[in-house]
Amino acid sequence: MSTGLDIRTEDVVYRKDDSGELLARLYLPDGDGTFPGVVSVHGGRWVSQTRLTNEVIDATLARAGIVVIAIDFRMPPAVKYPEPVADINFAIRWLKHRAAAFKLNESLVGGLGTSSGGHQTMLNAMRPRDPRYASMALPGSDDDAELAYVVACWPVLDPLARYAMAKQKNMERHIQSHDAYWPDEAAMGEGNPQLILERGEPALLPPILLIQGTGDKIVPPEMSRRFADAYRARGGSAVLKLFDGQPHTFITKDPAAVASREAIDIVAAFILEQAERIGAARSTTAAAETTSLLPPP
């Protein structure tokens, strides 16, 4: 899928306050015109890893003609939910506000999250204007954090169910991570994309692509299946791509594998297809508006 565009990378500070600086790595394709873009949110059980975790995915997407901003955000023990989600919300707005500088089409900004990053990305997609998530002002900007599409790879879309699974299977590291990130089990139920859908709560439903290995022991494939079914039942578009026998984080774990290369190509194709669809819809709307302004024959 990669078109082989040259890219350049740049580390920038996207937010700075009394608690310190938050860095982002920009992956910028070299080419004419404007590009779609994604905010890339790493996993790590909500408590570890960095903006470089998904580098193999991010760089490949940039070579396919997609601007990528991979972000660091605050994590436990410094903060708990919902503060990390608010950092991601801020980063989405930051990227939109600077779209022109990165040859980015502001209307084509989506999200990409892996594992716990998929959870946090999906919360922002469904609740971009939640006052807790959008709590930090971005001076000079009236952009919101609405996402045009989402790619979620092996995502934790039902944290409460995963917590129960972790306790049942004595997954001590994951239990500790849940306890570090979430204030309590009630919060796991509130900030829960699966239960938001099942409870019928107000939510935006941009088109989503789910990437999941059937051999995943950390996030069971059934979680992605249930979410895709619930998303469609609420009227959203959800594509689930299953990769036979692949484990958790299979793309970054073995990027040269056939399944990993196929998965990245599917991700790039999905983003570019969404960009084309949105661009065509905007052109049709603009043409209709122009026609309506013409004088009658």
C-alpha positions in Angstrom: 0.0 0.0 0.0 2.9 2.4 0.7 3.4 4.8 -2.1 7.0 5.2 -1.1 6.9 8.9 -0.3 9.9 10.4 1.5 9.1 11.4 5.0 10.6 13.5 7.7 10.2 13.3 11.4 10.1 16.0 14.0 9.7 16.0 17.8 7.6 18.9 19.1 6.1 20.1 22.4 2.4 20.0 21.9 1.5 21.0 25.5 3.4 22.6 28.3 2.1 23.6 31.8 3.2 23.5 35.4 3.4 19.7 35.3 6.0 19.7 32.5 6.1 19.2 28.7 4.3 16.7 26.5 6.1 15.6 23.4 4.8 14.4 20.0 6.6 12.9 17.1 5.4 14.2 13.7 5.7 11.9 10.6 5.3 14.2 7.6 5.1 12.9 4.1 6.8 14.9 1.3 4.4 15.6 -1.5 2.1 18.1 -3.1 -1.4 19.0 -1.9 -2.9 18.2 1.5 -3.0 14.9 3.4 -5.3 13.2 5.8 -3.9 12.8 9.3 -4.1 10.6 12.4 -3.3 11.1 16.0 -1.5 7.9 17.1 -2.0 6.8 20.7 0.2 4.1 22.1 -0.8 1.3 24.5 1.0 -0.1 27.5 -1.8 -1.1 29.9 -2.5 2.7 30.4 0.7 3.0 32.5 3.8 2.6 30.2 5.4 3.1 26.7 5.8 6.2 24.7 5.2 8.0 21.4 7.7 5.7 19.8 5.9 2.5 20.5 4.0 2.4 17.2 6.8 3.8 15.1 6.7 1.0 12.5 3.0 1.7 12.0 3.3 5.5 12.0 6.2 5.7 9.6 4.5 3.3 7.1 1.3 5.3 7.1 3.3 8.5 6.5 5.0 6.9 3.5 1.5 6.2 2.2 0.6 9.9 2.3 -0.8 10.3 5.8 0.3 12.9 8.4 0.8 11.1 11.7 1.3 12.7 15.1 2.3 10.1 17.8 1.9 11.5 21.2 3.1 11.1 24.8 0.5 11.8 27.4 0.4 11.8 31.2 0.0 8.4 32.9 -0.1 6.9 36.4 1.2 7.4 39.0 1.1 11.1 38.0 -2.6 11.1 37.0 -5.6 8.8 36.7 -8.6 8.7 34.3 -9.8 11.0 32.8 -6.7 13.2 32.7 -4.8 11.0 30.1 -7.9 11.1 27.8 -7.9 14.9 28.2 -4.3 15.1 27.0 -5.3 13.1 23.9 -8.3 15.4 23.3 -5.9 18.4 23.5 -3.5 16.8 21.0 -6.3 16.2 18.5 -7.3 19.9 18.7 -3.7 21.0 18.6 -3.1 19.1 15.3 -6.3 20.6 13.8 -5.3 24.1 14.8 -1.9 23.7 13.0 -3.2 21.8 10.0 -2.0 24.3 7.4 1.6 24.1 8.7 1.7 20.3 8.2 -0.2 20.3 4.8 -3.0 18.6 6.6 -6.7 18.7 5.7 -8.4 19.5 9.0 -11.6 17.7 8.0 -9.7 14.4 7.5 -8.2 14.0 11.0 -8.8 10.6 12.5 -7.4 8.5 15.4 -5.3 5.4 15.7 -4.9 3.6 19.0 -3.4 0.4 20.1 -4.5 -1.7 23.1 -5.2 0.8 26.0 -4.6 3.6 23.5 -7.4 2.2 21.4 -9.7 2.5 24.4 -8.7 6.2 25.0 -8.9 7.1 21.3 -12.4 5.6 21.1 -13.6 7.5 24.1 -12.5 10.8 22.4 -14.2 9.7 19.2 -17.4 9.0 20.9 -17.3 11.9 23.4 -15.1 14.6 21.7 -16.8 17.4 23.6 -17.1 15.8 27.0 -16.2 18.7 29.4 -13.8 16.4 31.3 -11.9 15.4 28.1 -12.0 18.9 26.5 -11.2 20.6 29.8 -7.9 22.2 28.7 -8.2 25.4 26.6 -6.1 25.7 23.5 -5.4 29.5 23.1 -6.5 30.9 19.7 -8.4 27.8 18.7 -12.1 26.9 18.5 -11.4 23.5 17.1 -13.0 20.5 18.7 -11.7 16.9 19.0 -14.2 15.3 16.7 -12.5 12.5 14.7 -13.5 11.6 11.1 -12.6 7.9 11.5 -10.8 5.6 14.0 -8.5 2.6 13.7 -8.3 0.6 16.9 -5.7 -2.3 17.0 -6.3 -5.0 19.7 -8.2 -2.4 21.7 -9.4 -2.6 25.3 -13.0 -1.6 24.6 -14.6 -3.1 27.7 -12.2 -2.3 30.6 -14.5 -3.7 33.2 -14.7 -7.1 31.4 -10.9 -7.1 30.9 -10.4 -6.4 34.6 -12.6 -9.3 35.6 -10.7 -11.5 33.1 -7.4 -10.4 34.6 -8.5 -11.2 38.1 -9.8 -14.6 37.0 -6.6 -15.5 35.3 -4.3 -13.9 37.9 -2.8 -11.4 35.4 -1.1 -9.5 38.2 0.6 -6.8 36.0 -2.7 -6.0 34.3 -4.6 -5.9 37.6 -2.1 -3.5 39.0 -2.3 -1.4 35.8 -6.1 -1.2 36.0 -5.9 -0.2 39.6 -3.3 2.5 38.8 -5.3 4.1 36.0 -8.9 3.8 37.1 -10.2 5.5 40.3 -12.4 2.5 40.9 -14.6 -0.1 39.1 -17.4 2.4 38.7 -15.1 4.5 36.6 -14.2 1.4 34.5 -17.9 1.1 33.8 -18.4 4.8 33.0 -15.5 5.3 30.7 -16.3 2.1 28.8 -17.0 2.3 25.1 -18.8 -1.0 25.0 -21.2 -0.1 27.8 -21.7 3.4 26.4 -23.2 1.7 23.4 -25.2 -0.8 25.3 -26.6 1.8 27.7 -27.7 3.9 24.7 -25.9 7.0 25.8 -25.3 9.8 23.4 -22.2 9.2 21.3 -20.7 10.1 18.0 -20.1 7.1 15.8 -17.4 7.8 13.1 -16.4 4.9 10.8 -14.1 2.5 12.6 -11.6 -0.3 11.7 -10.8 -2.9 14.3 -7.6 -5.0 13.9 -7.5 -8.1 16.1 -5.5 -11.3 16.3 -7.4 -14.5 17.1 -4.5 -15.7 19.3 -4.6 -12.6 21.6 -4.5 -13.7 25.2 -4.5 -10.1 26.6 -7.5 -8.8 24.8 -9.8 -11.6 23.7 -11.1 -11.5 20.1 -14.7 -11.7 21.4 -14.3 -8.2 22.9 -13.7 -6.7 19.4 -16.5 -8.8 18.0 -19.0 -7.6 20.6 -18.0 -4.0 20.1 -18.3 -4.2 16.3 -21.8 -5.7 16.7 -22.9 -3.1 19.2 -21.5 -0.3 17.1 -23.4 -1.4 14.0 -26.6 -1.9 16.1 -26.3 1.8 17.1 -26.0 2.7 13.4 -22.2 3.1 13.1 -20.0 1.6 10.4 -17.5 -1.0 11.9 -15.1 -3.2 10.0 -13.4 -6.0 12.0 -10.3 -7.6 10.5 -9.3 -10.8 12.3 -5.8 -12.3 11.8 -5.6 -16.0 12.5 -3.4 -17.0 15.4 -1.9 -13.6 15.8 -1.1 -12.4 19.4 -1.5 -9.1 21.2 0.5 -6.3 19.5 1.4 -8.6 16.6 2.3 -5.7 14.2 4.9 -4.1 16.5 6.1 -7.4 17.9 7.0 -8.7 14.4 6.6 -6.0 11.8 8.2 -8.1 9.0 5.7 -10.9 9.3 3.2 -11.4 6.5 0.2 -10.8 8.8 1.8 -7.6 10.1 2.5 -6.2 6.6 -1.0 -7.1 5.5 -2.6 -5.4 8.6 -0.6 -2.2 8.0 -1.7 -2.1 4.4 -5.3 -2.5 5.5 -5.0 0.3 7.9 -3.5 2.6 5.3 -6.1 1.7 2.8 -8.9 2.3 5.3 -7.6 5.8 6.1 -7.2 6.8 2.5 -10.6 5.4 1.6 -12.2 7.5 4.4 -10.4 10.6 3.2 -11.6 10.0 -0.3 -15.2 9.4 0.9 -15.2 12.6 3.0 -13.6 14.6 0.3 -16.2 13.5 -2.3 -19.0 14.2 0.1 -17.7 17.7 0.7 -17.4 18.3 -3.0 -20.9 17.2 -3.6 -22.2 19.5 -0.9 -20.3 22.4 -2.2 -21.6 21.9 -5.7 -25.2 21.7 -4.4 -24.8 24.9 -2.5 -23.3 26.6 -5.5 -26.2 25.4 -7.7 -28.8 26.7 -5.2 -27.3 30.2 -5.4 -27.7 30.4 -9.2 -30.6 32.4 -10.5 -33.5 30.4 -12.0 -33.3 29.9 -15.8 
